[in-house]
Amino acid sequence: MNGYAMEKHGVNLRRFAACAATACLLLGAVCCSARADKIVLKNGSTYNGKLLSRTARTVKFRVVLANGAAIAMDFPADRVRDVTVGGDDTPPAAKPKPPKKPDAVKPARPIDSGPTDSAPARRSGSAVRALILKEGKTLPDWWDSVKLDYPRTLDLAGVNRVPGWRPRVNLGAYFFSMVTPHPKQWKPGIKLLHHVVDVRKNDPVRRPEAMGMLSNYYMRYLEDYPRAAYWGRQKDQAGGRPTLHGVVGLAECYMHMGNKQMAIALLKKYALDQRPSEPSIKLWAELGQPTTAMKLASALARTAPDSGHLAVGNLHRLAGRHDQAAASYDKVLAAQVMRGHGKLNRQRARECGFAVRLAKTLDISKVADGTHTAMSMSYRGPLHVEVKTAGGRITSARVTRHKDDIFFTSIEKTPKLIVDRQSVDKLDAVSGATVTCEAIINAATKALAGRKH
């Protein structure tokens, strides 16, 4: 073979080798992609996707959903049973470092929070923040039991909104019509909102909006306060604009996680100890700050008599001051200037005033044994309650019929509270569902007092 032929033959061999190497790389890439990583939790949940990192404390894993979308999640190492990468077991986790001493919990200044049946354990600020990160970066335990299902016509990106009430197109209308009124749809709705956040990952304007919705649903519908706080804070960090309900909601999460000081500090940061609003007035009362709550309610009454006097009446009622509560409700009925929900506020004042006068003389120990029913007007119409008594005690209470479409956990929680407290007096309303809670308490009061309407 001459030099030219040898050189030509060598070039061909090099080309063949290069092609073979490229083919091997491509084949290897295909094989790797076909063999997805897998993580198995101790509760039996299994996720496919991609292992991102692993330490003695945390396994970071990109979970691939059924529709192809991916969410990066942090799983606590003590909840992980096994991790495989492309079918092979991963190397053992790094040797754990000696645990740090837990943060010392400074004794909190006593706060009179009023009657409570399940007060959250007090936590330091660092403990609250750690809880938010721990829970917020993980998927809830029910995740695998819920299917991601929604109309394919739904505009998840939020860029093609059409005028009118279009629940199969506009995301807000879909949630209000198809999710909010139906408790069985709350978890699927939250799973959908996780997907919406991922769909909008490159949209700095609309992604925070989806995070805010996700935070609200975790809080109001599942009372999952750590995850609600996590997504509320994520919304703020992503450039979302703070709203009244968002700030009050985050403060409420802090309260329920055991740190009232964090809640108070957040409210003061946004001057909500100076600017009156119905949501903040209610929360100040729940935080055990009745003086601040009453100051704000009285200030509101000067600019919005119906809303303000209603709030004053509710504060008196919560404290067991029946006469003052009734007098405040009468001021709502006498108010000449009504704004916003004026008609609804007048109805609420009428129902609450009637019930609080009954409660003043009601003695449950003297109520005859049996089943007692009554009705009170609520947000969307009549709400019916059934209360059973035996031996001078309330044995059960339940809502039998209602038309409300925004009630959160109040339909189940408020009747249970009545039974637990053995009272229809001094009861907190479920946050965000004040009207429905009032109607349940008013109807139960009427039932026990022998008044049907």
C-alpha positions, 0 to 999 in steps of 0.5 A: 500500500503506497503512502497516499493509500495508507494516508487515505485509509488512516483518514477513513479509520479516524472517521469511522472511529469518530462516528462510532464514538458519536454513536456510542455517546448518543446511544448512551444518552438514550439509554440514560434517558430511558432509565429515569432515577427513582426515589421511594419514601418511607410512606410508600410514595414513589417518584420518577425523575432526576436526582439532583443532589443528596446529603445526610439531611436532604435529597433534592430530586426533580419530580416528573409529573404525568403530563411531563412537567417537572418540579424540583423538590427537597425531601428530608433524608429521614423520610427517604427509604431508597434512591436509584439512579438509572436502575442502580442504587446510589452511593450511601449518603454522606456521613451525618455531621454531629447534630447542632444544639436546637435553638433556645426558645426564648420565653415569650411575653404572655399574651391573652389569646382568649379561649382556645381548644387546640392552641399551637405549640409555641415556636421560636422564629428560627423554628418557624422558618425551619418548619416553613422550609422543611414542609414547603419544599416537599410535596404533601403526603396526599400528592400521589392519590390525586390526579392532575386533571383539568380542561385542556381549554384552560389558559394556564399561562394566563395570557389569553384571558377572554371577557365574560365568565368563562370557567373553561378558559379563565383560571380564576373563574374555573377555581371559583366555579369548579374548585372552591364550592367542592371540597373534593376538588380542593386537593386536585386544585392545589395540584393544578396550581403547582403545575400552573406555577411551573408553567409560568416559570419564565413569566415574572409577572404572572408566576407570583400571581399563581404562587399567591393563589397556591398559598391561599388554597393551602391556608384557607382550604387545607389549613396547611400553614407551613406550605401556605407561608412558604408559597406566600413568601415565594410570591414576595421573593418573586416580585409579587405585590403585597396585598392586604389579604396576603399580608394578613394571611401570612401573619395568620400562618405565623400565629397558627405555627406558634409565633404570635410575635412574628405575626404582630411584627408583620402586621406592624411592618405594613401599618396594619395596626394603624390602618383599619380593615376587617381582616386585620381587625379579626386577626388582632383579636385572635392574637390576643390584642383586643385593645388594638382590634377595638381601636381599629374597629372604632376607626372603621366605624367613622368612615364605613359605619356598617362595616365598622359597627359590625366589627365592633359588635363582633368583638363585643360578642367574642368577649361575651358582652351581649348588651354592647354587641346588640347595641353595635348591631343596632347601629348597623341597622340605623346607619344611613351610609352603606358601602360595598356589602351594605345590604349583606352587612345589614342582614348580618347585623339583624341575624347576629343581633337577634341571636346575641339577645337569645344567647344572653339568657340561654342555659344549655343545661336546661334545654330539653333532650332531643333534636333541635333545628333552625335556620339563619340567613347566610352569604347565599341564602338560608343555612339550616343547622341541626343540634342534638342534646341529651342530659343538658349537653350538646351531643352533636351539631351539623349543617344540614343544608346551605347555599354558600359557595365560599365556606372553607372549613367552616361547615365542618369546623364550626359545628365541632367547635360548638360541641367541644365548647358546649356553647354558642358564645365567645366563638371565633369565626373560621378565618375568611368564612366569617359570614358562614360561621356567623350563620352557623352560630346564629342558627345553632343559638336559635335551635337551642332557644327553641326558635326556628327562624 
